Amino acid sequence: MKRIIRFTVDDSFSGGTVCDILKGRFCISGTLIKELKKHGDGLMLNGAHTRTVDRVQTGDELTITIYDAASENIEPREMELCVVYEDSDILVLDKPGGIPTHPSCGHLYDTLANGVAAHYLKNGEEHVFRAVNRLDKDTSGLICIAKHSYAHARLCSGMHSGGIERRYTAIVTGTLRGSGTVDAPIARESFLKRAVSPEGKRAVTHYRALRRTGGCTLAELRLDTGRTHQIRVHMAHIGHPLLGDWLYGHADGDGFPRQALHSSYLGLTHPVTGERLRFNADLPEDMKRFLDKSEKQY
């Protein structure tokens, strides 16, 4: 599978080199530039092969061809996918809770990656599975998947620079009041578990209580960083672990089948067009049912 991207040189790059455009306009890394050079049509200027040192003029057309292939170790398996958005560069899905994102020991054929591989195959496409914002197995909601290495690199860069905005909706235990920020470093405590620790990496979570029901609170959470289990660790740290979180909350999971966490909003800049895209996903039925039941009992 290949993705062809064309760019007409404007006055701002006239007189510069192909490399100037690749790095200045496309923000392409040296590694990807080396990959483009491996293919005869990887870098083309006005329809002919070009070098990164060649000069360009206003009106020239630079063409980049990015090659991709299917993930070798992910077997396609038919799965019902909730596609929120799709084009030649990205795929945005609303992932159900209970489905792992990547294959692992014990989950080789029932993951989102397997379903996406089947989706690509059905559409006559081949792509390596590249999740941009990774969701835990039991976390539901919006997840973005890049269809090629360039899109993945640009989007991951946005994750670190703040270009990707993520908001989550969660049901936390106890009465959470108002809004605030948890700025507490997170480190690995064991193979599975993380914890707030001065030896960890900085992690920042903003929270806002939306409504209280029974002994729980529906809250909105926004991330400045993307540490593993960040929301789960931070909410437990301030005394409000997520409903159903057996790892950071109660051992029985409060009777809820998973941690009540949903990726409800995703804002990103399209890696190729530069357009700002915004996506929303409604609460899943299990969280809705819990809230409805709690309000009736309250």
WOURZI-V176769 format. One record per residue. SS is DSSP state (2 for helix, 1 for strand, 0 for the rest). PSI is psi in degrees with one decimal (none if undefined). NEAR is the number of other ideal C-beta (glycine too) atoms within 10 Angstrom. Layout:
BEGIN
SS_PSI_NEAR ; SS_PSI_NEAR
END
This chain:
BEGIN
0_139.8_16 ; 1_149.6_13 ; 1_123.0_18 ; 1_125.8_11 ; 1_128.6_18 ; 1_144.4_10 ; 1_126.7_17 ; 1_122.2_10 ; 0_129.5_21 ; 0_-177.9_12 ; 0_-28.4_9 ; 0_-22.3_11 ; 0_-3.2_20 ; 0_130.9_13 ; 0_-11.5_11 ; 0_-173.6_15 ; 1_166.4_17 ; 2_-39.6_23 ; 2_-36.9_16 ; 2_-40.1_16 ; 2_-44.3_22 ; 2_-41.9_21 ; 2_-36.8_15 ; 2_-39.6_13 ; 0_-44.1_15 ; 0_-11.2_19 ; 0_41.2_13 ; 0_134.8_21 ; 0_163.4_16 ; 2_-34.8_10 ; 2_-44.6_9 ; 2_-34.1_20 ; 2_-42.6_18 ; 2_-38.1_11 ; 2_-40.4_16 ; 2_-37.1_18 ; 2_-19.2_12 ; 0_-20.2_8 ; 0_139.6_13 ; 0_-32.1_9 ; 0_16.3_14 ; 0_-40.6_20 ; 1_117.5_21 ; 1_137.7_18 ; 1_116.3_19 ; 0_39.3_13 ; 0_0.3_9 ; 1_151.2_8 ; 1_140.1_12 ; 0_162.4_19 ; 0_160.5_11 ; 0_-20.8_16 ; 0_-7.0_9 ; 0_146.3_15 ; 1_151.1_13 ; 0_159.3_21 ; 0_160.6_13 ; 0_131.4_12 ; 0_-16.2_11 ; 0_150.0_19 ; 1_118.6_13 ; 1_129.1_22 ; 1_130.5_17 ; 1_129.9_23 ; 1_117.4_16 ; 1_123.8_21 ; 1_146.0_16 ; 0_160.6_19 ; 0_165.6_10 ; 0_150.4_16 ; 0_127.3_19 ; 0_-33.8_6 ; 0_13.5_9 ; 0_113.9_20 ; 0_127.3_13 ; 0_131.6_18 ; 0_127.7_15 ; 0_133.6_11 ; 0_141.5_18 ; 0_116.1_6 ; 0_139.4_17 ; 0_95.1_11 ; 1_119.3_11 ; 1_-36.4_17 ; 1_144.1_14 ; 1_138.4_15 ; 0_-160.5_13 ; 0_-11.3_13 ; 0_-32.6_20 ; 1_159.4_23 ; 1_125.1_25 ; 1_126.0_21 ; 1_156.1_24 ; 1_99.6_21 ; 1_132.6_24 ; 0_153.6_17 ; 0_148.5_21 ; 0_-2.1_13 ; 0_120.8_19 ; 0_151.4_19 ; 0_-46.5_21 ; 0_151.3_14 ; 0_146.9_19 ; 1_177.6_10 ; 0_122.8_5 ; 0_-14.1_7 ; 1_74.4_15 ; 0_-25.1_15 ; 0_1.4_13 ; 0_30.3_15 ; 0_167.6_22 ; 2_-37.1_23 ; 2_-40.1_28 ; 2_-43.3_24 ; 2_-38.8_22 ; 2_-38.3_27 ; 2_-40.5_23 ; 2_-37.3_17 ; 2_-44.8_20 ; 2_-46.4_21 ; 2_-42.3_13 ; 2_-33.4_10 ; 0_6.8_9 ; 0_28.2_7 ; 0_156.8_15 ; 0_121.2_16 ; 0_146.6_23 ; 0_142.4_19 ; 0_117.3_23 ; 1_94.7_22 ; 1_134.5_19 ; 0_-58.7_22 ; 0_111.3_22 ; 0_135.3_12 ; 0_139.6_22 ; 0_160.4_17 ; 0_-46.8_17 ; 0_-1.0_23 ; 0_131.5_25 ; 1_170.3_28 ; 1_-160.7_28 ; 1_129.9_26 ; 1_136.2_23 ; 1_134.6_27 ; 1_126.5_24 ; 1_141.1_23 ; 0_-9.9_26 ; 0_169.3_23 ; 2_-34.5_20 ; 2_-47.4_24 ; 2_-40.4_27 ; 2_-44.0_22 ; 2_-44.0_19 ; 2_-42.6_24 ; 2_-39.5_23 ; 2_-34.2_18 ; 2_-38.7_15 ; 2_-30.2_19 ; 2_-38.2_18 ; 2_-28.0_10 ; 2_-3.3_8 ; 0_5.3_9 ; 0_-19.4_16 ; 0_124.0_20 ; 1_127.0_16 ; 1_129.9_21 ; 1_139.5_19 ; 1_152.3_24 ; 1_132.0_22 ; 1_155.6_28 ; 1_115.8_25 ; 1_152.8_27 ; 1_148.9_23 ; 0_179.8_15 ; 0_103.7_12 ; 0_128.4_22 ; 0_142.4_9 ; 0_-140.4_7 ; 1_165.0_11 ; 1_-176.2_13 ; 1_134.1_12 ; 1_113.9_18 ; 1_89.4_13 ; 0_126.9_19 ; 0_146.9_16 ; 1_134.6_23 ; 1_162.7_15 ; 1_128.3_16 ; 0_-36.4_13 ; 0_-174.1_7 ; 0_-37.6_5 ; 0_-35.1_9 ; 0_144.4_13 ; 1_164.7_20 ; 1_155.2_18 ; 1_128.2_17 ; 0_139.8_14 ; 0_-16.8_7 ; 0_-2.0_9 ; 0_-176.5_17 ; 1_147.3_12 ; 0_137.5_11 ; 0_132.2_25 ; 1_123.9_16 ; 1_129.1_24 ; 1_136.4_16 ; 1_154.6_24 ; 1_124.2_13 ; 1_131.6_17 ; 1_-49.6_14 ; 1_150.6_10 ; 1_140.9_17 ; 1_122.3_18 ; 0_-129.1_16 ; 0_20.2_12 ; 1_169.6_25 ; 1_131.9_21 ; 1_126.7_21 ; 1_151.8_22 ; 1_137.1_16 ; 1_138.5_22 ; 1_135.5_16 ; 1_136.0_20 ; 0_-22.7_15 ; 0_173.5_16 ; 0_58.0_14 ; 0_153.0_20 ; 0_129.7_15 ; 0_23.0_21 ; 2_-51.8_21 ; 2_-43.6_27 ; 2_-43.4_23 ; 2_-46.0_27 ; 2_-40.7_26 ; 2_-36.3_27 ; 2_-35.5_20 ; 2_-34.9_17 ; 0_12.4_16 ; 0_15.5_10 ; 0_66.9_21 ; 0_155.4_23 ; 1_143.3_29 ; 0_133.1_27 ; 0_3.0_25 ; 0_95.2_26 ; 0_-22.1_15 ; 0_-39.5_18 ; 0_-3.9_19 ; 0_-124.1_21 ; 0_145.5_14 ; 0_-32.0_7 ; 0_0.4_9 ; 2_17.0_18 ; 2_16.8_20 ; 2_-3.0_9 ; 0_138.9_22 ; 0_-11.0_12 ; 0_172.0_21 ; 0_132.1_30 ; 0_76.0_29 ; 1_129.9_27 ; 1_126.7_25 ; 1_98.8_21 ; 1_-19.8_22 ; 1_138.3_18 ; 1_119.9_24 ; 1_131.6_16 ; 1_158.7_24 ; 1_124.7_17 ; 0_131.1_16 ; 0_-20.0_26 ; 0_-49.0_19 ; 0_-22.6_11 ; 0_0.9_8 ; 0_141.6_8 ; 1_122.3_11 ; 1_141.5_15 ; 1_130.8_9 ; 1_144.9_18 ; 1_147.9_13 ; 0_125.8_21 ; 0_158.8_12 ; 0_141.4_18 ; 0_162.9_19 ; 2_-35.6_10 ; 2_-38.1_18 ; 2_-38.3_23 ; 2_-45.2_11 ; 2_-41.1_11 ; 2_-43.8_23 ; 2_-42.4_18 ; 2_-44.3_11 ; 2_-42.7_12 ; 2_-39.8_17 ; 2_-34.0_12 ; 2_-32.2_9 ; 2_-22.4_8 ; 0_none_10
END
